[in-house]
Amino acid sequence: MINTEVGLTREEMAKRVALDIADGSYVNLGIGIPELITKYVPEGRELIYHTENGLLGMGPSPEPGMGDPELINAGKRQVTAIPGAAYFHHADSFTMIRGGHIDLCVLGALQVSEKGDLANWSTGAPDAIPAVGGAMDLVAGVKSIYVITQHCTKQGDPKLVEKCTYPLTGPAVVDRIYTNLAIIDITPQGFQLVELSPGVSFDYVQERTGATLIPIATHFKDGWHE
Amino acid sequence: MINKQVSSVAEAVADIPDGATVMVGGFGEAGSPIELIHALIDQGASKLTVINNNTGSGEVGLAALIKAGRVSKMICSYPRSANSKVFPELYRSGAIELELVPQGTLAERIRAGGAGIPAFYTATSVGTPLELGKERRAFNGRDYVLEYGLVADFALLKGLTADRHGNVIYNKTARNFAPVMATAAKTTIVQVVSVVSAGELDPERVITPGIFVDRVTRVAEPAHESVLVAAGVSYP
């Protein structure tokens, strides 16, 4: 079973991702842990959140009783629109995504391969109702794709693998993975460790990773982040 | 004189025949034309192909149309949600066909259909199971798949305000698929909260120009799907 005592909590993972998002970015956040990121954007940075159902400038959930059932996010939950927001139709929304206008998308994952293949829409189970939504468009079109996920499944199996066994959302699309244990970049050589969570060793992460992990390179050691 | 307003939702959908392809606006409950869908259930047309992002929730609106056995095929991107039970049961029993389309590809196929573009290439779904059976072609060193434009016999949409010319504005994220669907259907029907005189809508703010709209009907107080589902309503 997964040891939740080791590494970052979901909130800490979201906070860590938020540190790496540049001021002025247009960002699309997947459902689940990615949604927590909005709470941790550092002071002084302005991010614009895109939700694929037609809103740029998505704000937080409305106060109780103040929501509009026709102002929702891609997860179909009620949201608000910030001053300076814009509404648009679906073809325009996916022009933003597929045309490469969105800077960053942060998504959850079932599996990520060392080549950056992402599986996050289906387990391929025969009785499952297939449902893909906008995931394949996002990974094909957004400039940078970050994955935020627990390092292992609830059963303790690695989610970072040599080759995905679940159906792909897109091949070679992931740039960086944030887990409870580490930050890992996808490089031509494979999984490149960038940062270990406090109190976590290289060997501990390697044992829980389904492919070879490249140790932190010398040039990452100084001043990688404060 | 042009006057696209019709007196009721029943009149608006009266000529939809069996076997029609119907685009239905909405993303979840936002923009779902529940009253038009319920009028279509009352009208009785069956063997429909329905194009919508989802498959409805609870037993109202689109989910009720599916439950009534009127839909033989769904074209959508996300056929399940927390409150969607009707479609999964019929799908598992083989009683309804599903064409699963990535959401952006769905929007673009409708946009293309409405713009007279028969097909286009997109990078979405390359290297995934949804590429199966599609032509692949490289442009500038990147692979793309061929997708076809989508058109329909009818579109059922929900707007906020319209005029007799069929110019329409929407409410917030209820706009979603409606403007592109309006362009891609032979007959586009829009339910709106209010109908105003020509000239009252600022031409700078019109979202769907009247040329794309055939019928407008007023539903002053449209139901919200989530409210009906929470109340356990089952239509009819």
Chai-1 contact restraints between the chains, C-beta under 6 A:
chainA,res_idxA,chainB,res_idxB,connection_type,confidence,min_distance_angstrom,max_distance_angstrom,comment,restraint_id
A,N53,B,F27,contact,1.0,0.0,6.0,A-B,restraint_1
A,N53,B,T173,contact,1.0,0.0,6.0,A-B,restraint_2
A,N53,B,N176,contact,1.0,0.0,6.0,A-B,restraint_3
A,G54,B,T173,contact,1.0,0.0,6.0,A-B,restraint_4
A,G54,B,R175,contact,1.0,0.0,6.0,A-B,restraint_5
A,G54,B,N176,contact,1.0,0.0,6.0,A-B,restraint_6
A,L55,B,T173,contact,1.0,0.0,6.0,A-B,restraint_7
A,P69,B,E29,contact,1.0,0.0,6.0,A-B,restraint_8
A,P69,B,H224,contact,1.0,0.0,6.0,A-B,restraint_9
A,P69,B,S226,contact,1.0,0.0,6.0,A-B,restraint_10
A,E70,B,A30,contact,1.0,0.0,6.0,A-B,restraint_11
A,E70,B,N171,contact,1.0,0.0,6.0,A-B,restraint_12
A,E70,B,K172,contact,1.0,0.0,6.0,A-B,restraint_13
A,E70,B,A174,contact,1.0,0.0,6.0,A-B,restraint_14
A,L71,B,K172,contact,1.0,0.0,6.0,A-B,restraint_15
A,L71,B,T173,contact,1.0,0.0,6.0,A-B,restraint_16
A,I72,B,A30,contact,1.0,0.0,6.0,A-B,restraint_17
A,I72,B,T173,contact,1.0,0.0,6.0,A-B,restraint_18
A,K76,B,G28,contact,1.0,0.0,6.0,A-B,restraint_19
A,Y87,B,K172,contact,1.0,0.0,6.0,A-B,restraint_20
A,Y87,B,R175,contact,1.0,0.0,6.0,A-B,restraint_21
A,H89,B,R175,contact,1.0,0.0,6.0,A-B,restraint_22
A,H89,B,P179,contact,1.0,0.0,6.0,A-B,restraint_23
A,H89,B,V180,contact,1.0,0.0,6.0,A-B,restraint_24
A,H90,B,A107,contact,1.0,0.0,6.0,A-B,restraint_25
A,H90,B,N176,contact,1.0,0.0,6.0,A-B,restraint_26
A,H90,B,F177,contact,1.0,0.0,6.0,A-B,restraint_27
A,A91,B,A107,contact,1.0,0.0,6.0,A-B,restraint_28
A,A91,B,R111,contact,1.0,0.0,6.0,A-B,restraint_29
A,A91,B,V180,contact,1.0,0.0,6.0,A-B,restraint_30
A,F94,B,G104,contact,1.0,0.0,6.0,A-B,restraint_31
A,F94,B,A107,contact,1.0,0.0,6.0,A-B,restraint_32
A,I97,B,G104,contact,1.0,0.0,6.0,A-B,restraint_33
A,R98,B,G104,contact,1.0,0.0,6.0,A-B,restraint_34
A,I129,B,P79,contact,1.0,0.0,6.0,A-B,restraint_35
A,I129,B,R80,contact,1.0,0.0,6.0,A-B,restraint_36
A,I129,B,P88,contact,1.0,0.0,6.0,A-B,restraint_37
A,P130,B,L100,contact,1.0,0.0,6.0,A-B,restraint_38
A,A131,B,Y78,contact,1.0,0.0,6.0,A-B,restraint_39
A,A131,B,P79,contact,1.0,0.0,6.0,A-B,restraint_40
A,A131,B,R80,contact,1.0,0.0,6.0,A-B,restraint_41
A,V132,B,S77,contact,1.0,0.0,6.0,A-B,restraint_42
A,V132,B,P102,contact,1.0,0.0,6.0,A-B,restraint_43
A,G133,B,S77,contact,1.0,0.0,6.0,A-B,restraint_44
A,G133,B,Y78,contact,1.0,0.0,6.0,A-B,restraint_45
A,G133,B,Q103,contact,1.0,0.0,6.0,A-B,restraint_46
A,G134,B,Q103,contact,1.0,0.0,6.0,A-B,restraint_47
A,G134,B,G104,contact,1.0,0.0,6.0,A-B,restraint_48
A,M136,B,P102,contact,1.0,0.0,6.0,A-B,restraint_49
A,M136,B,T124,contact,1.0,0.0,6.0,A-B,restraint_50
A,M136,B,S125,contact,1.0,0.0,6.0,A-B,restraint_51
A,D137,B,P102,contact,1.0,0.0,6.0,A-B,restraint_52
A,D137,B,G104,contact,1.0,0.0,6.0,A-B,restraint_53
A,D137,B,T124,contact,1.0,0.0,6.0,A-B,restraint_54
A,A140,B,A123,contact,1.0,0.0,6.0,A-B,restraint_55
A,A140,B,T124,contact,1.0,0.0,6.0,A-B,restraint_56
A,P167,B,P129,contact,1.0,0.0,6.0,A-B,restraint_57
A,L168,B,G127,contact,1.0,0.0,6.0,A-B,restraint_58
A,L168,B,T128,contact,1.0,0.0,6.0,A-B,restraint_59
A,P171,B,G127,contact,1.0,0.0,6.0,A-B,restraint_60
